[in-house]
Amino acid sequence: MEEKDSRNLKEMHESDMSPRQRRQLERQRLKEMNWGQRLEYFWEYYKWVPVVIIAAVVVLHEGLAIYHRSQQNILLAIAVLDVPVYSADQGPRLGQDLAAHIGSGSDKDVVDIDTSVMSGDTVAAVTKRSVITAAGITDIFVVNQETYDELQEQGAFLDWQELLGDSADQYASLLDEKGRLDLSADEIWNSYGLTEYSPAYAGFLVNSKHPENAIGFADFLYR
C-alpha cells in the first residue's frame, strides 16, 4: 500500500499536494538518495538555516557584551577592523592605558576594545559590522579607506572638529585636510600594532554614547 502511495505521489504535481503529502514525498526522496546527495539537497532547500543561526549567534554575543558593559563605567567603546591575529592581545593593553588616561581612577572605569571585527562579505562579518555601526554600543570605529568611505556616505560619523570644539586647534596635527583622524602615522597608536593598513581612520559614530570623551582620546594620542 505504501509503495502504491509513493508511486501516486510521484505522479502528482507538488502544487496539488496537501502539506502531509509533501512531507511524505520529501521522505521518499531522501530514502532514495545517498549521503552526498542528501547533503546537497539540504543545502539547496535549507541554506537559509545556517545563515540565520550565524546571525543569531553574533547578535546573542553582542547582547551579552551589552549586559557586561552595563555593569561597568564604560568611558569609550572602540572597535578596530581587521586586527592582525598576533596583535589581538594588545587590545586589552590599549584599553587599560586609555582608561588610566581619561578615567577618574575608579576600578569600574573601562575602555572596551573590540578586535574581532573583520572585513569581507561573510554573514558573520557583515552582521558584526552592522551591529557595531547601528546598535549604539560603539563610539569609535577604526577602519580602512574603503570602509570609511562607505560608512561616511551613509552618514555614520561625527565631525572630529565639532567634537573637539574649542580644542580643535590644539589637536589639528592629528587631523588631515578633510578633518579625518588618521591613526596610521601616530606613534602611540602604532605601538599597539592593531592596524597594518594606511590610512587607518578613527571614525566617531553618530550614535555614540560618550562623545564627551573624544578630547580624552585625542589627548591620549597627542602626548
N, C-alpha and C positions, 0 to 999 in steps of 0.2 A: 504493500500500500504506500509506504514511504517513498519507494523508488518511483511509483507512478506519479505521486505528488511532485517529486523533483522534476520529472520529465514535463509535467504540466506547467510548472513554474518557469522552466526554461523557454517554453513556447509563448509565455505571456510577455507583454511589454511592461517594463517596470512602472510606468506611469499608471497602469491599470491595476497594480497590486495594492493590497492593503499593507499597513505597516508590518503586520505579522508575517505576511508572505514575503516582504522584502528581507526581513531578518532571516527567514528560512532560506531564501535564495543565497544570501550572503554566507550563511553557514555551509551551504552546499558547495559554493565556490571555494571557500577556504579548505574544505576537505580534499578537494582535487588538486590543490597547489602544494609544491614543495616549500621548504623553509625560505629559500631565496625569493620565490615568487610571493610568499606571504609578506615578507618584509617590504618588498616593492609595493605591494597592494596597500599595506597600512600607510606607507609614506605618501602614496598618491592620494588616498582618500582622507587621511587624518593628519596631514603635515602641519596643520594649524595648531595641533595639540602641543608639540614641543615649543612652538613659538609662545603660546600662552603661558606655559609652565616657566620658561626662561624669564619672561616679562614679570610674572608673579613673584619669582624668586628675587629679582632685582628690586621690585617695589617693596617687598617684605623686608629686605636687608636695609633699605633706606628708611623704612618706618621704624625699625629697631634703632637705627642710628639717631633718628629724631628723638626717640624716647630717652636714649642715653644722654643726648645733649641737654635735654630738659632738666637733668639732674646736676648740671654744671653751669658755670657762668661763662658762656661762650663769648669771647671777645671778637673773634673773627673765625670764619669757616672758609678755607681756601682749598680749591680743587686744582690739581695740576694734570694736564693732559700728557699722555704718553711718557710717563716717568720710566727711565731705564730700570730693569729688574735689579741691577746691582746697586741702585741708589734709593730704592723704595724705603729702606730702613732709615733714610735721612729725614723723612717726613716728620716723625715724632721729635727729632732734634730741632728742626726748624720751628715746630710748634712750641716747644718749650722755650726756645730763645725769644720768639716773638711775644709769648705770654709774659715773660720776665720783663720785656722792654715796655710793653704798653699796658700791662695789668697793674693791679693795686698791691700785688704780693700775696693775695689770698690763694690758698691751695685749690680753690674751686675755679680760679681763672684758667681758661683753656683757649688755645688757638688750635682749631682742628684742621689737620692737613690730610686731604684725601688724594692718595697717589694711585688709585685704582681705575681712573677714568682713561678710556682708550679711544682712539680714532677708529675709523672703519665702519662698515655697514652691517655688522652682525646685530642680531636682535638685542643681545646683552649690551653692546657698546652704545647703540642708538638710544635704548631705554635709559641707560645710565646718564648719558649726556642730557636727555630730556628732563630727567629728574633734577639734575644739577642746575639747569637753567630756569626751570619753571616752578619748582617746589618751594622756593623761598628759604632753603636751608643752607645756601652757599652765598658768600659775599664776593669773593674774588675767584675768577676762573682764569688760570694761566694756560694760554693756548698758542698754537702756531698761527701763521699768517692766514692760511685758508679758513681755519675755523673761526678766527677773529672776524674776518670779513663777512662770513656767513651770518654770524650772530649779530654783528654790528648792523647789518642790513635789516635784521629783524627788530632792531631797537633794543637789544638785550643789555647794553652797557650804559652806565652813567658817565658823565664827562669828568675826567680827573681834575681839570682846572676848577670846575664848580665844587667838587668835593673838597678840594684843598682850600678853597676860599681865599682869604687874605694871605695864607701861607703859600699860595701857588708860586710866587716869585722865588721863594726860598728853595723850592724843590724843582725849579724849572729845568735843571740839568738832567733830571730823571725822565723828562718827557720829550718826545720827538716833535717835529714841526706840526704834527696834527693833534698834539695833545695826548698821544697814547703813551702808556708806560711800558717801555720795552726793557725786560729784565736781562736780556741776553748779554749785555755788556756790563752788567752790575757785578762787581767783585764779590760783594757779600752774598748775593743770590747764587752766583756760580759756585761758591764754596760748598754748597749743599749738593750739587750735581744732579738736580732734579729735572733739568731740561737740557737737551742736546740740540734743539732746533733754534734757528735765528731768523727773524725776530721771535722773541718769546713775550707776547703781550699779556699783561695782567689787566684783565677787564673787570671792573667793579659792576656787578649785576644790578639791574634796576630794582629788583625785589629784595635787595639786601636788607637785613635787619640791623646791621651795625655800620652804617655809613659814617658815624662819628669816629670810628677807628681808622678811617682812611689815612688821616695825617700820621697816626702812630705807625702804620705800615710803611708809609713813605719815609718817615724819620728813621725807622729801622734800617732801611736800605741806604740812607744818605750818610750814615755815621762815618 
